[in-house]
Amino acid sequence: MSHPLDLKPWASRRAFLAIGAASLVASFLRPARANPLGETELTTSTYAQGTLPKGVRSRMIHGINGLDVHVLEAGHESPGRPLALLLHGFPDLAYGWRHLIPLLADAGYHVVAPDQRGFGRTTGWVNGYDTPLAPFSVLNMTRDALALVSALGYRRTAMLVGHDLGSPVASYCAIARPDVFPSVVLMSAPFPGTPAFPFNTAESEASSVQPNTDSQKLAAALAALDPPREYYAQYLSTRQANDDMWHPPQGLHEFLRAFFYVKSGDWPGNKPHPLKARTAIEFAQMPTYYVMDLGKTMPQNVAPFQPSAAEVLASKWLTDPELAVYTEEYGRTGFQGALQAYRVYSDPDLNAELRLFSGKTIDVPSLFIGGKSDWGTYSAPGALDLMRTKATTRMRGIEMIDDAGHWIQQEQPSRLSTLLLDFMKEVGGADHTGG
């Protein structure tokens, strides 16, 4: 955090001016970069060091629910195009949609992918473990999306896609404002439904509000395994997780390379399948990037899966210059803003506000897309079935893409664009224009 200049009462005007002049010179010599707290606006002219596809631009949009939002967009040259809004997850950025954005723009959409609150070059959020979590709540991030649509001059989206942590945000967009978000596509993270109030308890002797100890019981059961394990979301909620990942022993670039690789379809060890129950024995079937070896950091858990030089070269969906964009962005901000979402889900007050929508379902046309090699679809046992049978009323299908892990939009953008465009044709999304 920057501090005001502490001048003693006896400091002369000449000394003050000299300090100011020196600061001004230094500001011209410094590159335009934000500090780790995400306080300083960055220029976008050199964003991604020439790795953005042709026609995709980077820019800042100011005054979005208290944020200055960095977006990547294409198809903006032609007014009146229907809007496609793409919401990324963790530890992704707007940049993760770079392969998909031109394909949707070529199909006639104005495509916008923001760095979500807590991520990348979007500023206006406070970076720190002890900052209040309310700004990072699902409903406030839903407001972020709503405010962005309005700032862009649209009354509604034609296409809304949420990946990973973007999936619950997209889900609540569709639940809270179906007039603005008349269809939704969820990727990699199934939506199990809204939290419910206890039902028909007025005549019951027992308290109508029971403490939720499921997570604590699961954590204890995982820790009791041999070898002991820990669910990744619990680890990512801890104070030390940010520093562990920001300053890993193998270096940030190598850590991110291993993390993206092991969760992709490139790693041959990914053979996901549904889990029967939310038990330690079932969870222990997941790889150690989801159910970690207890006592090891995330960088330590993924280090054994570091890809070889040949495997890196074969990764056409994430070249080393492209990975360097992630390294630069997270090297500047750290991970805490991105990690706040994991803490939000265990905050009783922020979970309580979601009960405003108790009993509500996603009633707009919806689609779920996963990667066949992605454990994310099954990491919350039962969520996929709840989404299909209870949480949605107009789900058009569940599509699993071959040769894709967690990073579908990077690994298989062409196949993904085909599924998205076919879905929009089916639900008439191309008719949802701005204005």
C-alpha positions as CSV (number, residue, x, y, z in Angstrom):
1,M,0.0,0.0,0.0
2,S,1.4,3.4,-0.9
3,H,1.8,5.9,1.9
4,P,1.7,9.7,1.8
5,L,5.0,11.5,1.8
6,D,5.9,12.2,5.5
7,L,7.5,15.7,5.4
8,K,8.8,17.2,8.6
9,P,7.5,20.7,9.5
10,W,11.0,22.1,8.8
11,A,11.3,20.7,5.3
12,S,11.9,23.6,2.9
13,R,9.8,24.3,-0.1
14,R,13.0,23.8,-2.3
15,A,13.5,20.3,-0.8
16,F,9.9,19.5,-1.4
17,L,10.1,20.6,-5.0
18,A,13.4,18.7,-5.5
19,I,11.7,15.5,-4.2
20,G,8.8,16.1,-6.4
21,A,11.0,16.6,-9.5
22,A,12.9,13.4,-8.7
23,S,9.7,11.5,-8.4
24,L,8.4,12.8,-11.7
25,V,11.6,11.8,-13.5
26,A,11.5,8.4,-11.9
27,S,7.9,8.0,-13.0
28,F,8.9,8.5,-16.6
29,L,11.8,6.0,-16.3
30,R,9.6,3.3,-14.7
31,P,7.6,1.0,-16.9
32,A,3.8,1.4,-16.6
33,R,3.1,-1.5,-14.2
34,A,0.7,-2.0,-11.3
35,N,2.1,-2.7,-7.9
36,P,1.1,-6.1,-6.3
37,L,-1.9,-4.4,-4.7
38,G,-3.5,-3.8,-8.0
39,E,-3.9,-0.1,-7.3
40,T,-2.3,1.5,-10.4
41,E,-3.9,1.4,-13.8
42,L,-1.8,-0.4,-16.5
43,T,-1.6,0.6,-20.1
44,T,-3.0,-2.0,-22.5
45,S,-1.1,-1.2,-25.6
46,T,1.6,-3.8,-24.9
47,Y,-0.6,-6.4,-23.2
48,A,0.3,-10.0,-23.9
49,Q,3.5,-9.1,-25.7
50,G,2.1,-9.8,-29.2
51,T,0.4,-13.1,-28.4
52,L,-3.2,-11.9,-28.9
53,P,-4.8,-13.2,-32.1
54,K,-5.5,-10.6,-34.8
55,G,-8.6,-8.6,-34.2
56,V,-8.6,-9.1,-30.4
57,R,-8.0,-5.9,-28.4
58,S,-7.2,-5.1,-24.8
59,R,-8.8,-2.2,-23.1
60,M,-10.0,-0.8,-19.7
61,I,-13.6,0.1,-19.0
62,H,-14.1,2.4,-16.0
63,G,-16.8,2.6,-13.4
64,I,-18.0,-1.1,-13.3
65,N,-19.6,-1.7,-9.8
66,G,-16.6,0.1,-8.3
67,L,-14.0,-1.5,-10.6
68,D,-12.0,-0.5,-13.6
69,V,-12.3,-3.6,-15.6
70,H,-9.8,-4.9,-18.1
71,V,-11.3,-6.8,-21.0
72,L,-10.3,-8.5,-24.2
73,E,-12.8,-8.1,-27.0
74,A,-13.4,-8.7,-30.7
75,G,-16.2,-7.9,-33.1
76,H,-16.5,-4.4,-31.6
77,E,-16.0,-2.6,-34.9
78,S,-19.5,-3.3,-36.1
79,P,-22.3,-1.8,-33.9
80,G,-25.4,-3.7,-33.1
81,R,-23.8,-7.2,-32.9
82,P,-25.2,-9.5,-30.2
83,L,-23.1,-9.7,-27.1
84,A,-21.2,-12.8,-26.0
85,L,-19.8,-12.4,-22.4
86,L,-17.2,-14.9,-21.3
87,L,-16.3,-15.3,-17.6
88,H,-13.1,-17.1,-16.6
89,G,-12.1,-19.1,-13.6
90,F,-9.0,-19.9,-11.5
91,P,-6.2,-19.4,-12.1
92,D,-7.2,-18.1,-15.4
93,L,-7.7,-14.6,-16.9
94,A,-9.6,-13.0,-19.7
95,Y,-6.5,-14.2,-21.7
96,G,-7.7,-17.8,-21.4
97,W,-10.4,-17.1,-23.9
98,R,-8.0,-15.8,-26.6
99,H,-8.4,-18.8,-28.9
100,L,-12.2,-18.7,-28.7
101,I,-12.8,-15.0,-29.0
102,P,-12.0,-14.6,-32.7
103,L,-14.1,-17.7,-33.6
104,L,-17.2,-16.2,-32.0
105,A,-16.4,-12.8,-33.5
106,D,-16.2,-14.4,-36.9
107,A,-19.7,-15.8,-36.3
108,G,-21.1,-12.3,-35.8
109,Y,-20.8,-11.7,-32.1
110,H,-19.3,-8.8,-30.1
111,V,-17.2,-10.9,-27.7
112,V,-16.1,-9.5,-24.4
113,A,-14.0,-11.4,-21.8
114,P,-13.2,-9.5,-18.6
115,D,-10.5,-10.1,-16.0
116,Q,-12.9,-10.8,-13.1
117,R,-12.7,-9.1,-9.7
118,G,-9.5,-10.1,-8.0
119,F,-7.7,-11.1,-11.3
120,G,-5.3,-9.6,-13.8
121,R,-5.5,-5.9,-14.7
122,T,-8.9,-5.2,-13.3
123,T,-8.5,-2.8,-10.4
124,G,-10.6,-1.3,-7.6
125,W,-10.5,-4.4,-5.4
126,V,-8.4,-4.6,-2.2
127,N,-5.6,-7.2,-2.3
128,G,-5.0,-8.9,1.1
129,Y,-6.0,-11.9,3.2
130,D,-7.6,-9.8,5.9
131,T,-9.7,-7.6,3.6
132,P,-13.5,-8.0,3.8
133,L,-14.8,-10.8,1.6
134,A,-18.2,-9.3,0.8
135,P,-16.9,-7.6,-2.4
136,F,-15.8,-11.0,-3.7
137,S,-19.2,-12.6,-3.0
138,V,-21.0,-14.5,-5.8
139,L,-23.8,-11.9,-5.8
140,N,-21.4,-8.9,-6.0
141,M,-19.5,-10.6,-8.9
142,T,-22.9,-11.1,-10.5
143,R,-23.4,-7.4,-10.2
144,D,-20.0,-6.9,-11.8
145,A,-21.3,-8.8,-14.9
146,L,-24.6,-6.9,-14.9
147,A,-22.8,-3.6,-14.7
148,L,-20.4,-4.5,-17.5
149,V,-23.3,-5.4,-19.8
150,S,-24.9,-2.1,-19.1
151,A,-21.7,-0.1,-19.6
152,L,-21.2,-1.8,-23.0
153,G,-24.6,-0.4,-24.1
154,Y,-26.5,-3.6,-24.0
155,R,-29.9,-4.6,-22.4
156,R,-29.0,-8.3,-22.5
157,T,-26.5,-10.8,-23.6
158,A,-26.9,-13.2,-26.5
159,M,-24.4,-15.6,-25.0
160,L,-23.2,-16.0,-21.4
161,V,-20.5,-18.5,-20.7
162,G,-18.9,-19.2,-17.3
163,H,-15.9,-21.5,-16.8
164,D,-14.8,-22.9,-13.4
165,L,-15.3,-20.1,-10.8
166,G,-17.1,-18.2,-13.6
167,S,-19.7,-20.9,-13.6
168,P,-21.5,-20.0,-10.3
169,V,-21.3,-16.4,-11.3
170,A,-23.0,-17.1,-14.6
171,S,-25.5,-19.3,-12.9
172,Y,-26.6,-16.5,-10.5
173,C,-26.7,-14.1,-13.5
174,A,-29.3,-16.4,-15.1
175,I,-31.2,-16.9,-11.8
176,A,-31.3,-13.3,-10.7
177,R,-31.7,-11.5,-14.0
178,P,-33.0,-13.8,-16.7
179,D,-34.2,-10.7,-18.6
180,V,-30.5,-9.7,-19.1
181,F,-29.0,-13.2,-19.3
182,P,-31.6,-15.2,-21.4
183,S,-29.3,-18.3,-21.8
184,V,-26.3,-19.7,-20.0
185,V,-23.5,-22.1,-20.7
186,L,-21.6,-23.6,-17.7
187,M,-18.2,-25.2,-18.2
188,S,-16.2,-27.5,-16.0
189,A,-18.1,-26.7,-12.7
190,P,-21.7,-28.0,-12.5
191,F,-24.2,-25.8,-10.7
192,P,-25.8,-27.9,-7.9
193,G,-28.5,-25.4,-7.1
194,T,-29.3,-22.6,-4.7
195,P,-28.9,-23.2,-0.9
196,A,-32.3,-23.9,0.7
197,F,-34.0,-22.8,3.9
198,P,-34.9,-25.6,6.2
199,F,-38.4,-26.7,5.2
200,N,-41.5,-27.4,7.3
201,T,-39.8,-26.9,10.7
202,A,-42.3,-24.6,12.4
203,E,-43.6,-27.4,14.7
204,S,-40.3,-29.1,15.2
205,E,-38.6,-29.2,18.6
206,A,-35.2,-29.2,16.9
207,S,-33.5,-26.0,15.8
208,S,-34.4,-25.1,12.3
209,V,-30.8,-24.0,11.7
210,Q,-28.2,-26.8,12.1
211,P,-24.5,-26.0,11.9
212,N,-22.9,-27.2,8.7
213,T,-20.1,-29.4,9.8
214,D,-19.8,-31.6,6.6
215,S,-16.6,-29.8,5.4
216,Q,-14.9,-30.2,8.8
217,K,-15.9,-33.9,9.0
218,L,-14.6,-34.5,5.4
219,A,-11.3,-32.6,6.2
220,A,-10.8,-34.8,9.3
221,A,-11.5,-38.0,7.4
222,L,-9.1,-37.0,4.6
223,A,-6.4,-36.2,7.1
224,A,-6.9,-39.6,8.7
225,L,-6.1,-41.4,5.5
226,D,-2.7,-43.1,4.9
227,P,-1.1,-41.1,3.4
228,P,-3.1,-38.1,4.7
229,R,-4.8,-35.9,2.2
230,E,-6.4,-32.4,2.0
231,Y,-9.1,-31.1,-0.4
232,Y,-7.7,-28.4,-2.6
233,A,-10.4,-25.8,-1.8
234,Q,-9.6,-26.0,1.9
235,Y,-5.9,-25.4,1.2
236,L,-6.6,-22.5,-1.2
237,S,-8.6,-20.8,1.6
238,T,-5.6,-20.7,3.9
239,R,-3.4,-17.7,4.6
240,Q,-0.3,-19.2,3.3
241,A,-1.6,-20.4,-0.1
242,N,-1.0,-17.1,-1.8
243,D,2.6,-16.9,-0.9
244,D,3.2,-20.6,-1.6
245,M,2.0,-20.2,-5.1
246,W,3.4,-16.6,-5.7
247,H,6.9,-17.6,-4.7
248,P,7.3,-21.3,-5.3
249,P,10.7,-22.9,-5.1
250,Q,10.6,-24.0,-8.8
251,G,9.7,-20.4,-9.8
252,L,6.4,-19.0,-10.8
253,H,6.6,-19.9,-14.5
254,E,7.5,-23.5,-13.9
255,F,4.8,-23.9,-11.3
256,L,2.2,-22.5,-13.6
257,R,3.4,-24.7,-16.4
258,A,3.0,-27.8,-14.2
259,F,-0.4,-26.7,-13.0
260,F,-1.8,-26.1,-16.4
261,Y,-0.3,-29.3,-17.8
262,V,-1.4,-31.7,-15.0
263,K,-5.0,-30.4,-15.3
264,S,-5.1,-30.7,-19.1
265,G,-5.8,-33.5,-21.5
266,D,-2.1,-33.7,-22.2
267,W,-1.4,-35.4,-18.8
268,P,-2.1,-39.1,-19.4
269,G,-3.0,-39.6,-15.7
270,N,-6.3,-37.9,-16.0
271,K,-9.0,-40.6,-16.1
272,P,-12.0,-38.9,-14.3
273,H,-15.2,-40.6,-13.4
274,P,-18.2,-39.9,-11.1
275,L,-17.6,-40.3,-7.4
276,K,-20.2,-42.2,-5.5
277,A,-20.3,-40.1,-2.4
278,R,-18.7,-37.2,-0.5
279,T,-16.4,-39.4,1.5
280,A,-12.7,-39.4,2.1
281,I,-12.3,-42.8,0.4
282,E,-14.0,-41.6,-2.8
283,F,-12.2,-38.2,-2.8
284,A,-8.9,-40.0,-2.5
285,Q,-9.4,-41.3,-6.0
286,M,-8.7,-37.8,-7.4
287,P,-5.2,-36.7,-8.4
288,T,-3.1,-34.7,-5.9
289,Y,-3.8,-31.4,-7.6
290,Y,-7.4,-31.8,-6.4
291,V,-7.0,-33.9,-3.2
292,M,-3.6,-32.9,-2.1
293,D,-1.0,-34.6,0.0
294,L,-1.5,-33.1,3.4
295,G,1.3,-30.8,4.5
296,K,2.5,-30.1,0.9
297,T,1.9,-26.8,-0.9
298,M,0.2,-26.7,-4.2
299,P,3.6,-26.1,-6.0
300,Q,5.0,-29.2,-4.2
301,N,2.0,-31.3,-5.2
302,V,2.2,-30.5,-8.9
303,A,6.1,-30.5,-9.1
304,P,6.3,-34.3,-9.8
305,F,4.2,-33.7,-13.0
306,Q,6.5,-31.0,-14.5
307,P,6.3,-31.6,-18.3
308,S,9.4,-32.3,-20.3
309,A,10.8,-29.9,-22.8
310,A,9.2,-32.0,-25.6
311,E,5.8,-32.0,-23.8
312,V,6.0,-28.2,-23.5
313,L,6.7,-27.9,-27.2
314,A,3.8,-30.2,-28.0
315,S,1.5,-27.9,-26.0
316,K,0.3,-25.8,-28.9
317,W,-2.7,-24.5,-26.9
318,L,-0.3,-22.8,-24.3
319,T,3.0,-21.9,-25.8
320,D,5.8,-20.6,-23.5
321,P,5.3,-17.0,-24.7
322,E,1.6,-17.4,-23.9
323,L,2.3,-18.9,-20.5
324,A,4.6,-15.9,-19.9
325,V,1.5,-13.7,-19.9
326,Y,0.2,-15.6,-16.9
327,T,3.6,-15.4,-15.2
328,E,3.7,-11.7,-15.7
329,E,0.2,-11.0,-14.5
330,Y,0.3,-13.2,-11.4
331,G,3.9,-12.2,-10.7
332,R,2.6,-8.6,-10.4
333,T,-0.7,-9.3,-8.4
334,G,-0.1,-12.5,-6.6
335,F,-3.0,-14.9,-6.2
336,Q,-4.9,-13.6,-3.2
337,G,-7.6,-11.7,-5.1
338,A,-8.2,-14.8,-7.1
339,L,-8.3,-17.0,-4.0
340,Q,-10.9,-15.0,-2.2
341,A,-13.7,-16.9,-4.0
342,Y,-12.7,-20.1,-2.3
343,R,-13.0,-18.4,1.1
344,V,-16.4,-16.9,0.1
345,Y,-17.9,-20.3,-0.1
346,S,-17.1,-21.1,3.5
347,D,-18.3,-17.7,4.8
348,P,-21.7,-18.2,6.6
349,D,-22.9,-14.6,6.0
350,L,-22.1,-14.8,2.3
351,N,-23.7,-18.2,1.9
352,A,-26.8,-16.9,3.8
353,E,-27.3,-14.1,1.2
354,L,-27.6,-16.7,-1.5
355,R,-30.7,-18.0,0.3
356,L,-32.6,-15.0,-1.2
357,F,-32.9,-17.4,-4.2
358,S,-33.9,-20.5,-2.2
359,G,-36.0,-22.7,-4.3
360,K,-35.2,-20.8,-7.5
361,T,-33.9,-22.7,-10.5
362,I,-32.1,-21.7,-13.7
363,D,-35.1,-21.4,-16.0
364,V,-33.4,-20.0,-19.1
365,P,-32.0,-22.4,-21.7
366,S,-28.7,-23.9,-20.4
367,L,-25.9,-26.1,-21.5
368,F,-23.1,-27.8,-19.6
369,I,-19.7,-28.5,-21.3
370,G,-16.9,-30.4,-19.8
371,G,-13.6,-32.0,-20.9
372,K,-13.5,-35.7,-20.9
373,S,-10.1,-35.6,-19.1
374,D,-11.3,-33.0,-16.5
375,W,-11.9,-34.1,-12.9
376,G,-13.6,-30.7,-12.3
377,T,-16.9,-32.2,-13.5
378,Y,-16.9,-34.7,-10.7
379,S,-14.9,-32.9,-7.9
380,A,-18.2,-32.1,-6.1
381,P,-19.9,-35.5,-6.0
382,G,-23.5,-35.4,-7.2
383,A,-23.4,-31.9,-8.5
384,L,-23.8,-32.9,-12.1
385,D,-26.9,-34.9,-11.4
386,L,-28.4,-32.1,-9.2
387,M,-27.8,-29.6,-12.0
388,R,-29.5,-31.8,-14.6
389,T,-32.5,-32.9,-12.4
390,K,-33.1,-30.1,-10.0
391,A,-31.1,-26.9,-10.5
392,T,-32.2,-26.3,-14.1
393,T,-35.5,-26.6,-15.9
394,R,-34.4,-26.1,-19.5
395,M,-31.0,-27.8,-19.8
396,R,-30.4,-28.7,-23.4
397,G,-27.6,-31.1,-22.8
398,I,-24.3,-32.1,-21.2
399,E,-21.4,-32.2,-23.7
400,M,-18.1,-33.8,-22.9
401,I,-15.3,-32.8,-25.3
402,D,-12.6,-35.3,-26.3
403,D,-8.9,-34.5,-25.8
404,A,-9.7,-31.7,-23.4
405,G,-9.0,-31.4,-19.7
406,H,-9.9,-28.4,-17.5
407,W,-8.8,-25.7,-20.0
408,I,-11.4,-26.5,-22.6
409,Q,-11.4,-23.0,-24.3
410,Q,-7.6,-23.2,-24.7
411,E,-7.3,-26.9,-25.5
412,Q,-10.2,-27.3,-27.9
413,P,-11.5,-23.9,-29.0
414,S,-12.8,-25.0,-32.3
415,R,-14.9,-27.8,-30.9
416,L,-16.1,-25.5,-28.1
417,S,-17.1,-22.8,-30.6
418,T,-19.1,-25.3,-32.6
419,L,-21.0,-26.4,-29.5
420,L,-21.7,-22.8,-28.4
421,L,-22.9,-21.7,-31.8
422,D,-25.1,-24.7,-32.3
423,F,-26.6,-24.1,-28.9
424,M,-27.3,-20.4,-29.7
425,K,-28.9,-21.4,-33.0
426,E,-31.2,-23.7,-31.1
427,V,-32.2,-21.1,-28.5
428,G,-32.3,-18.2,-30.9
429,G,-29.4,-16.3,-29.2
430,A,-28.4,-14.5,-32.4
431,D,-31.6,-12.4,-32.1
432,H,-30.5,-10.9,-28.7
433,T,-28.9,-7.7,-29.9
434,G,-28.0,-4.6,-27.9
435,G,-29.8,-1.4,-27.5
